[in-house]
Structures are given as structure tokens and as C-alpha cells.
Amino acid sequence: MAFLWFHSWKIAAVIFAAMIVNLVARRSRGAGAPGTAALRRRPGGGRGVVVTTVTDVVGFASLLGLGTLVLM
């Protein structure tokens, strides 16, 4: 869809790669969150906030970082 919108394969590749990095970060942090929450004796307590924050930061950094490396 990005290729059709921007008519550039580089932009489409950057968006695709950033989405994959974001997905991997979400899955790895989501899998580790129950273990860290159990240490505080509240399983599931605050897990969604941590996973969302990590996913947003990694996604934003990967999009900007990959965009800088590929497009500049």
C-alpha cells in the first residue's frame, strides 16, 4: 500500500521493515511481561502499559532510524 501511495519502493521497504521490527519487539516484550509482573506479586498488573510503551518507542525509533539509513 505504501508503494502505491508514495510510488517509491524505498519508502515501502522502510515502512515494512519498521513494522516487522515493531512486531518482534511487541512479541518479545509481551512474552516477558508476565515474568516481570510476577516479581511484583501482581500478575498482569501494569503489563499492558509497559508493552505499549516499549512497542511505541521501538516502533518510532525503528521507523526514523531505518528511514534515515535508507533514504539519506
C-alpha contacts under 8 A as a table, 3 or more apart, distances in Angstrom:
res1	aa1	res2	aa2	distance
1	M	4	L	5.17
1	M	5	W	6.20
1	M	12	A	7.83
2	A	5	W	4.98
2	A	6	F	5.93
2	A	7	H	7.62
2	A	8	S	7.95
2	A	11	I	7.13
2	A	12	A	5.01
2	A	15	I	7.59
3	F	6	F	5.40
3	F	7	H	4.91
3	F	8	S	5.46
3	F	9	W	5.71
3	F	11	I	7.21
3	F	12	A	5.17
4	L	7	H	5.38
4	L	8	S	7.97
6	F	11	I	7.33
6	F	12	A	7.92
8	S	11	I	5.59
8	S	12	A	6.48
9	W	12	A	4.97
9	W	13	A	5.99
10	K	13	A	5.07
10	K	14	V	6.20
10	K	70	V	7.16
10	K	71	L	7.10
11	I	14	V	5.11
11	I	15	I	6.22
11	I	67	G	7.62
11	I	71	L	7.66
12	A	15	I	5.24
12	A	16	F	6.08
13	A	16	F	5.03
13	A	17	A	6.01
14	V	17	A	5.19
14	V	18	A	6.06
14	V	63	L	6.92
14	V	66	L	6.02
14	V	67	G	5.96
14	V	70	V	7.30
15	I	18	A	5.14
15	I	19	M	6.15
15	I	63	L	6.71
16	F	19	M	5.15
16	F	20	I	6.36
17	A	20	I	5.10
17	A	21	V	6.22
17	A	66	L	7.89
18	A	21	V	5.10
18	A	22	N	6.04
18	A	59	G	6.40
18	A	62	S	5.42
18	A	63	L	5.07
18	A	66	L	7.20
19	M	22	N	5.02
19	M	23	L	6.10
19	M	59	G	7.20
20	I	23	L	5.02
20	I	24	V	6.21
21	V	24	V	5.19
21	V	25	A	6.16
21	V	58	V	7.74
21	V	59	G	7.06
21	V	62	S	6.99
22	N	25	A	5.09
22	N	26	R	6.14
22	N	55	T	6.16
22	N	58	V	6.25
22	N	59	G	4.88
22	N	62	S	7.63
23	L	26	R	5.12
23	L	27	R	6.19
24	V	27	R	5.18
24	V	28	S	6.07
25	A	28	S	5.26
25	A	29	R	5.95
25	A	54	V	7.56
25	A	55	T	6.17
25	A	58	V	7.00
26	R	29	R	5.29
26	R	30	G	5.71
26	R	51	V	6.62
26	R	52	T	7.93
26	R	54	V	7.50
26	R	55	T	5.46
27	R	30	G	5.07
27	R	31	A	6.06
28	S	31	A	5.25
28	S	32	G	6.38
29	R	32	G	5.12
29	R	33	A	6.00
29	R	51	V	6.05
29	R	54	V	7.48
30	G	33	A	5.30
30	G	34	P	7.71
30	G	51	V	5.96
31	A	34	P	6.88
32	G	35	G	5.65
32	G	36	T	6.72
33	A	36	T	5.29
33	A	37	A	6.09
33	A	47	R	5.97
33	A	50	V	7.83
33	A	51	V	7.37
34	P	37	A	5.04
34	P	38	A	6.08
34	P	43	P	6.29
34	P	44	G	6.35
34	P	47	R	7.22
35	G	38	A	5.22
35	G	39	L	6.78
36	T	39	L	5.37
36	T	40	R	7.22
37	A	40	R	5.41
37	A	41	R	6.66
37	A	42	R	5.89
37	A	43	P	5.20
37	A	44	G	6.16
37	A	45	G	6.43
37	A	46	G	7.66
37	A	47	R	6.87
38	A	41	R	4.81
38	A	42	R	5.80
38	A	43	P	5.07
38	A	44	G	7.93
39	L	42	R	7.69
40	R	43	P	7.75
42	R	45	G	5.23
44	G	47	R	5.25
44	G	48	G	7.79
46	G	49	V	5.50
46	G	50	V	6.55
47	R	50	V	5.33
47	R	51	V	6.23
48	G	51	V	5.22
48	G	52	T	5.99
49	V	52	T	5.18
49	V	53	T	6.05
50	V	53	T	5.19
50	V	54	V	6.14
51	V	54	V	5.27
51	V	55	T	6.01
52	T	55	T	5.10
52	T	56	D	6.06
53	T	56	D	5.20
53	T	57	V	6.17
54	V	57	V	5.27
54	V	58	V	6.03
55	T	58	V	5.28
55	T	59	G	5.84
56	D	59	G	5.13
56	D	60	F	6.01
57	V	60	F	5.30
57	V	61	A	6.05
58	V	61	A	5.17
58	V	62	S	5.87
59	G	62	S	5.20
59	G	63	L	6.09
60	F	63	L	5.28
60	F	64	L	6.24
61	A	64	L	5.29
61	A	65	G	5.74
62	S	65	G	5.02
62	S	66	L	5.73
63	L	66	L	5.42
63	L	67	G	5.87
64	L	67	G	5.01
64	L	68	T	6.05
65	G	68	T	5.16
65	G	69	L	6.24
66	L	69	L	5.06
66	L	70	V	5.93
67	G	70	V	5.36
67	G	71	L	5.50
67	G	72	M	7.58
68	T	71	L	5.58
68	T	72	M	5.47
69	L	72	M	6.00
